[in-house]
Amino acid sequence: MLSGRLLPYHFTVRVLRLQFILAIFLCGAPVWAQQSGVLLGIAGPSTAEGSDTQDFATVHEPQYQTLWIARDAAGTLKVLSTLPELIVPRRDGFWHVGVKQVCEFENKNESLRQVVWAAPVAKPGEVEQTTPCTTHKPEDYAPPYGRAEEDMDKISQCGVQLVNILYLSPELISTSSYSGQSEDCEPRGGHYSLEYSVRAFASSEPVGFGQLLGATAKLAYARALPKQGKDDAGNDCGQPSAADDTRWRIAHAHGRWHPYAHLDMGYFGCAADAPIRMLLPASLTGDAPSPISWELLHTKLPGAADFYLSPGGDLLIAAAHDDTRFYELRAGVPGKLLLKLPPGGIVMAQWATGTHLREWTEQFAKLAQQPLPAPVIRVKPAGP
């Protein structure tokens, strides 16, 4: 430290000149190390659980896409790359994740089942199925009930299992699974189930809330459950049990990813659903401590239904019914509108800063130029 001493004039001028040159360089340099970019996973159209399940022709796989959003070399926030499927950064590189639909044949009946797959981007995902359906003529099919004698050997189409990805991170996948029948196959109605589960990448088996986060989490799960489940009409329909803590989901609200217990308990939508009063660790979600309150957000951005905050505190995503907006954030206050996109269901938000911005921009530009490998279906060998 040189306090108390006067520097020579020529030395002072040289220092000021260097500072001026450095300031010009920083102002004109790319903003890679100074700003945040975000990898957004967006859920697109999916099969409607009621109307679309009445006919196999209207049942389809859910659609997803991934947007890489960062500043370009001029400093403008843009969607730099758009890719089909969900692309998530993991320790061993980028993975792609999606849902594949298979048709399976058993006991003269065809059923549709949707399955989550995941694999490194250079490899195809794998989906296992039982006996696959084969092509038949329309006259080969008949509803299972009220058949005429000549239709007894025809094929029915009963049973649909729809799967949607609700949340994706480098560690976890949260999904919903709807199982039901058409009216031709279940004329009484109400015989459907809607279940939620969370799994890791290494296994398709659901992971318990306590198994993931410890004994305190298991207790928090049990305490979250209401005394009574409710059906579609809002009536009490039974007491939920906390014995199985694998039935839970992850959803975004008020700026964070939150865990919710959800137990399917029977017909006509009987279920128990409640928030678990325990925050998921940032190591799993990537959530940043929020300097902005929900109340302040509504004051500044009254149309926002939810928000996502960059770890660097420089970028705010405000999700509304009509659009998704990106704002510059300064000292926890939304400022300049940087980008506006159509509305979409956000299932993933992974952030990058510093040198990762350039790396991700280059990698996603390459991925966008070539099709990713499609999932491969493996037929399960018949049992003894």
C-alpha positions in Angstrom: 0.0 0.0 0.0 1.4 3.4 -1.0 -0.6 5.7 1.3 1.2 8.9 2.4 3.4 9.0 -0.7 2.9 11.1 -3.8 3.5 9.2 -7.0 5.5 10.8 -9.9 3.4 12.5 -12.5 4.5 10.3 -15.4 3.7 7.2 -13.3 0.3 8.5 -12.4 -0.5 9.3 -16.1 0.6 5.8 -17.1 -1.6 4.2 -14.5 -4.6 6.3 -15.5 -4.0 5.5 -19.2 -3.9 1.7 -18.5 -7.1 2.0 -16.4 -8.8 3.8 -19.3 -7.7 1.2 -21.9 -8.8 -1.6 -19.6 -12.2 0.1 -19.2 -12.6 0.4 -22.9 -11.7 -3.3 -23.3 -14.2 -4.5 -20.7 -16.9 -2.4 -22.2 -16.3 -3.8 -25.7 -15.5 -7.3 -24.7 -18.1 -10.2 -24.8 -20.2 -10.6 -21.7 -19.5 -14.3 -21.2 -18.0 -14.0 -17.7 -20.4 -11.3 -16.5 -23.9 -12.7 -17.2 -26.0 -15.8 -16.7 -27.5 -18.2 -19.3 -30.3 -20.6 -18.7 -31.2 -24.0 -20.2 -35.0 -24.2 -20.1 -36.8 -27.5 -20.5 -40.3 -26.8 -21.8 -43.3 -29.3 -21.8 -45.4 -29.1 -25.0 -48.6 -30.8 -26.0 -49.6 -34.1 -24.3 -52.6 -36.5 -24.3 -55.6 -35.2 -22.5 -56.4 -37.6 -19.7 -60.1 -37.8 -20.3 -61.2 -37.0 -23.9 -58.1 -38.2 -25.8 -58.0 -41.7 -24.1 -61.4 -42.8 -25.6 -59.6 -43.8 -28.8 -56.1 -45.1 -29.4 -55.7 -42.8 -32.4 -55.7 -39.7 -30.2 -53.2 -41.0 -27.7 -49.7 -39.6 -28.3 -46.4 -39.1 -26.6 -45.9 -35.8 -24.8 -43.6 -33.4 -26.5 -40.7 -31.5 -25.0 -38.0 -29.0 -26.1 -35.0 -27.4 -24.6 -34.1 -23.7 -25.1 -30.6 -22.4 -24.5 -31.0 -18.7 -23.6 -28.0 -16.5 -23.2 -26.5 -13.2 -24.5 -25.0 -13.2 -27.9 -21.6 -11.5 -28.8 -23.4 -8.1 -28.9 -24.8 -8.6 -25.4 -28.5 -9.2 -26.4 -30.3 -12.0 -24.6 -31.6 -14.5 -27.1 -32.7 -18.1 -27.7 -29.4 -19.2 -29.1 -30.4 -22.9 -29.7 -33.6 -24.9 -29.7 -33.5 -28.7 -29.4 -36.2 -31.4 -29.3 -36.4 -33.5 -26.2 -35.0 -32.5 -22.8 -31.3 -31.9 -22.6 -29.8 -31.8 -19.1 -26.2 -31.2 -17.9 -24.8 -34.0 -15.8 -21.3 -34.7 -14.3 -20.4 -36.9 -17.3 -21.8 -34.6 -20.0 -25.2 -33.7 -21.5 -28.0 -36.3 -21.4 -31.3 -36.3 -23.3 -34.5 -37.4 -21.7 -37.9 -38.1 -23.2 -41.0 -40.3 -23.2 -41.6 -43.2 -25.6 -45.0 -44.8 -26.3 -45.3 -48.5 -26.9 -48.2 -50.8 -27.9 -48.3 -54.2 -26.1 -50.4 -57.2 -26.9 -51.7 -59.7 -24.3 -54.8 -62.0 -24.1 -56.3 -60.6 -27.3 -56.0 -57.1 -26.1 -53.8 -54.1 -27.1 -52.8 -51.5 -24.5 -50.7 -48.3 -24.8 -47.9 -47.6 -22.3 -45.6 -44.5 -22.1 -42.1 -44.9 -20.7 -39.5 -42.4 -19.6 -36.0 -43.0 -21.1 -32.7 -41.2 -20.5 -29.2 -41.5 -22.0 -26.1 -39.5 -22.9 -26.8 -37.4 -25.9 -24.5 -39.5 -28.1 -26.5 -42.7 -27.3 -30.1 -43.8 -27.8 -32.3 -44.3 -24.8 -33.6 -47.8 -24.2 -37.2 -48.8 -23.6 -38.3 -52.3 -22.6 -41.7 -53.7 -23.7 -43.5 -57.0 -23.7 -45.1 -58.6 -26.8 -45.5 -55.7 -29.3 -48.7 -55.1 -31.2 -48.9 -56.0 -34.9 -50.8 -54.4 -37.7 -54.5 -55.4 -38.1 -57.4 -54.4 -40.2 -60.1 -52.2 -38.7 -62.6 -55.0 -38.9 -60.3 -57.1 -36.6 -61.3 -55.0 -33.6 -64.3 -54.9 -31.3 -65.2 -53.5 -27.9 -64.9 -56.1 -25.1 -68.5 -55.9 -23.9 -71.7 -56.8 -25.7 -70.1 -58.6 -28.5 -72.0 -60.7 -31.1 -71.0 -64.3 -31.5 -69.0 -63.6 -34.6 -66.9 -61.0 -32.8 -65.7 -63.3 -29.9 -62.2 -63.8 -31.3 -61.6 -60.1 -32.2 -59.1 -57.8 -30.6 -59.9 -55.2 -28.0 -58.1 -52.0 -27.3 -58.2 -51.4 -23.6 -55.7 -49.8 -21.2 -53.8 -46.5 -21.5 -50.9 -45.4 -19.3 -49.8 -41.8 -19.9 -46.6 -40.4 -18.5 -45.5 -36.8 -18.2 -42.2 -35.4 -17.0 -42.9 -32.7 -14.4 -39.4 -31.8 -13.3 -35.9 -32.6 -14.4 -32.5 -31.9 -12.8 -29.0 -33.5 -13.2 -30.0 -35.9 -10.4 -33.8 -36.4 -10.4 -36.8 -37.0 -12.7 -40.3 -36.3 -11.3 -43.2 -37.8 -13.3 -46.9 -38.3 -13.3 -48.6 -41.5 -14.5 -52.2 -41.7 -15.5 -53.8 -45.2 -16.0 -57.3 -45.5 -17.3 -59.7 -47.1 -19.7 -62.1 -45.8 -22.4 -65.8 -45.9 -21.8 -66.1 -48.9 -24.1 -63.7 -50.8 -21.8 -64.9 -49.4 -18.4 -68.6 -48.3 -18.7 -68.9 -47.6 -14.9 -66.4 -44.8 -15.1 -64.1 -43.4 -12.4 -61.7 -46.3 -12.5 -58.6 -44.4 -13.2 -55.5 -43.6 -11.2 -53.1 -40.7 -11.1 -49.8 -41.4 -9.4 -46.6 -39.4 -9.0 -43.1 -40.6 -8.3 -39.5 -39.3 -8.3 -36.6 -41.4 -9.6 -32.8 -41.1 -10.1 -31.1 -41.6 -13.5 -29.5 -44.9 -12.5 -32.8 -46.7 -11.9 -36.4 -46.5 -13.0 -37.6 -47.4 -9.5 -39.1 -44.6 -7.5 -37.0 -43.2 -4.7 -38.5 -42.5 -1.2 -38.4 -39.0 0.2 -36.7 -40.3 3.3 -34.4 -42.5 1.3 -33.3 -39.4 -0.6 -33.0 -36.9 2.2 -32.9 -38.9 5.5 -35.0 -39.6 8.6 -36.0 -36.0 9.0 -37.4 -35.9 5.5 -39.4 -39.1 6.1 -41.0 -37.5 9.2 -41.8 -34.4 7.2 -43.5 -36.5 4.6 -45.7 -38.2 7.2 -46.6 -34.8 8.8 -47.6 -33.4 5.4 -50.4 -35.8 4.8 -53.9 -34.6 5.5 -56.2 -36.6 7.8 -58.5 -37.4 4.9 -58.1 -37.8 1.1 -60.5 -36.1 -1.3 -62.2 -37.4 -4.4 -63.2 -35.4 -7.6 -66.3 -34.1 -5.8 -64.3 -32.8 -2.8 -65.7 -35.5 -0.5 -63.6 -37.3 2.2 -62.6 -40.7 0.8 -60.2 -42.3 3.3 -57.3 -41.9 5.6 -53.9 -41.8 3.8 -51.0 -43.9 5.1 -47.4 -42.7 5.4 -45.9 -46.1 5.2 -44.9 -45.6 1.6 -43.1 -42.3 1.0 -42.2 -43.1 -2.6 -45.4 -41.3 -3.8 -44.4 -37.7 -4.1 -43.7 -35.1 -6.8 -41.7 -31.9 -7.4 -43.4 -28.7 -8.6 -42.3 -25.1 -8.9 -44.1 -22.4 -6.9 -43.1 -18.9 -5.5 -39.6 -19.1 -7.0 -38.5 -22.5 -5.9 -38.9 -26.2 -6.6 -41.0 -27.7 -3.8 -41.8 -31.4 -2.8 -45.4 -32.5 -2.5 -46.8 -35.7 -1.1 -49.4 -37.3 -3.3 -51.1 -40.6 -2.6 -53.6 -42.1 -5.1 -56.2 -43.8 -2.9 -58.9 -45.3 -5.1 -61.6 -44.5 -7.7 -63.0 -41.2 -8.8 -59.8 -39.3 -8.1 -59.6 -40.2 -4.4 -56.1 -38.9 -3.3 -54.2 -37.0 -0.7 -52.0 -34.2 -1.9 -50.1 -31.7 0.3 -46.9 -29.7 0.3 -44.0 -31.1 2.3 -42.7 -28.5 4.7 -39.1 -29.1 3.8 -36.9 -27.3 1.2 -35.1 -29.4 -1.4 -31.3 -28.8 -1.2 -29.9 -26.5 -3.9 -27.4 -29.3 -4.8 -30.4 -31.2 -6.3 -32.4 -28.3 -7.7 -29.9 -25.5 -8.5 -32.2 -23.0 -6.8 -30.5 -19.8 -5.7 -31.2 -17.9 -2.5 -33.8 -15.4 -3.5 -33.2 -11.7 -2.7 -36.7 -10.9 -4.1 -39.9 -11.6 -2.2 -43.1 -13.0 -3.7 -44.9 -9.9 -2.6 -42.4 -7.5 -4.2 -42.6 -9.5 -7.4 -46.4 -9.1 -7.6 -46.0 -5.3 -7.0 -43.4 -4.9 -9.7 -44.8 -7.6 -12.1 -48.5 -8.0 -11.3 -49.1 -10.6 -14.1 -46.4 -13.0 -12.9 -47.6 -16.4 -11.6 -44.1 -17.7 -10.8 -40.5 -16.7 -11.2 -37.0 -18.2 -11.7 -33.9 -16.5 -10.5 -30.3 -17.0 -11.7 -27.7 -17.9 -9.1 -25.7 -14.8 -10.0 -28.8 -12.6 -9.2 -28.6 -10.8 -12.6 -31.5 -12.5 -14.4 -35.2 -13.0 -13.5 -37.7 -15.2 -15.5 -41.3 -14.3 -14.8 -43.8 -16.9 -15.9 -47.3 -15.6 -16.7 -50.4 -17.0 -18.3 -49.8 -15.1 -21.6 -46.0 -15.2 -21.9 -42.6 -15.8 -20.3 -40.5 -12.7 -19.7 -36.8 -12.3 -18.9 -35.8 -9.2 -16.9 -32.5 -7.7 -15.9 -32.2 -7.9 -12.1 -30.4 -5.3 -10.0 -30.2 -5.5 -6.2 -33.2 -7.8 -6.2 -35.4 -5.5 -8.2 -36.7 -6.3 -11.7 -35.5 -3.8 -14.3 -35.2 -3.8 -18.1 -37.2 -6.4 -20.1 -34.6 -8.4 -22.1 -36.7 -11.1 -23.8 -40.3 -12.2 -24.2 -41.3 -15.8 -25.2 -44.6 -17.6 -25.6 -46.0 -19.3 -22.4 -44.8 -22.8 -21.7 -44.7 -25.3 -18.9 -41.1 -25.1 -17.5 -39.9 -28.5 -16.2 -36.2 -27.6 -16.0 -34.1 -24.5 -15.4 -30.3 -25.1 -15.3 -28.0 -22.1 -15.1 -24.6 -21.4 -16.5 -22.2 -18.5 -15.8 -18.6 -17.6 -16.7 -16.7 -19.8 -19.2 -19.6 -22.3 -19.2 -21.6 -19.8 -21.3 -19.3 -20.0 -24.3 -18.9 -23.8 -23.8 -22.6 -24.4 -23.7 -23.3 -22.1 -26.7 -20.8 -24.0 -28.8 -22.0 -27.4 -27.7 -25.7 -26.6 -28.3 -25.0 -25.1 -31.7 -23.4 -28.5 -32.7 -26.3 -30.5 -31.1 -28.9 -28.4 -33.0 -27.3 -29.2 -36.3 -27.7 -33.0 -36.1 -30.6 -35.2 -35.0 -30.2 -36.9 -31.6 -30.4 -40.7 -31.6 -34.0 -42.0 -31.2 -34.8 -44.3 -28.3 -34.5 -48.1 -29.0 -37.2 -50.5 -28.0 -36.1 -53.8 -26.5 -38.6 -56.6 -26.5 -38.6 -58.4 -23.1 -38.0 -62.2 -23.5 -41.0 -64.3 -22.8 -41.1 -65.9 -19.4 -41.2 -69.7 -18.8 
